[in-house]
C-alpha cells in the first residue's frame, strides 16, 4: 500500500499526527539500564542497554502513536553491531504496529546515491529479513537536487516506501544558508521547496488522499514561512521536528496542517523518551520509567490533537 496513504490512514484513525524520535544516549537512560554508580561499561554493553531501552520505549508508545523515527547515527557510532541493532529495532517497531522512519539524512549523487538508497530502503540489502527490517521511509538531503534524490524516490516507489526531503531545518545556523535571498526574492529553502513540489506532483508518487510518497522535513519557527511552505508543497506530508525539548508548543505547528488537519506529523523526542527525568511526570507515575514514557506520549498526542483539531 502507498506510504502516504498508510501514514494518513493511521494518523486519521488514531487522531494522532505525531511521531516519536528515538535518539537514545546511554548516559541519559534510566538507572536500570546504566548500572548507576558503576564504571562506564564497554561499548558492547552500552549498545545492549540502549537497544533494550529503545525496545521498551517502543512497547510503551505502541497503540498511542502511529510512527517512530529512529536516528541511525545513535547506532552507527557502535559500528556494525550498532547498525544491526538499528535494523532490529525497526523490526521491533514494525511488529508492534508502528510505521517507521529511518532518520539517515543521506545525500550524494550518481552511483553513490543509488548505493545509499538501496542500503537504507531496499529489503534486498537485509541479510536476515526475519530479524531485521528496513524503515517505511527515510530522510534525505534535498540540496543535491534531483540527482541526489531520484535514486531514493525510485527505490521508495518500487518498494512502496517514502522519502522525506530536507527543506528547512531547525538548527540555529540554518538561516545563514537556507534563508538567503536569491535573485528572484525567494529564500534558498523556498527554491528547494519548489523542487520538492515538482517531484511530488508526479502522478506515480501520489496516493488516494492526494499526498505523495515524497514528503518534506520542515522546521521553521516562523508561522508565515510555514504557511507559505504548506501552500508551496501541497502534496507533501511534512515531518516537523521541534516539539517539547526543542521549545515548540502545539500552537506553533498549526500552519503545517492543511485545512482538514492532515498533511503533517509533528515529532517529539527527548521530552518523551527521557520522561523519567521529568519531576512532574515522576510525581504522576512514580519511578516506573516506562509509565513516564507512556504518559508523556499520551500528553504529547493530546496536545497536538487539540492543535490540529482532530
Buried (B, 14 or more C-beta within 10 A) or exposed (E): EBBBBBBBBBBBEBBBBBBBBBBBEBEBBBEBBBEEEEEEBEBEEBBBBBBEBBBBBBBBBBEBBBBBBBBBEBBBEBEEBBBBBBBBBBBBBBEBEBBBBBBBBBBBBEEEBBBBBBBBBBEEBBEEEEEBBBBBBBBBBBBBEEEBBBBBBBBBBEBEBBBBBBBBBBEEEBBEEBBEEEEEEBBBBBBBBEBBBEBBBBEEBBBEBBBBBBBBBBBBEBBEBBBBBBEBBBBBBBBBBBBBBBEBEBEBBBBBBBEEBBBBBBBBBBBBBBBBEBEEBBEEBEEBBBBBBBBBBBBBBBBBBEBBEB
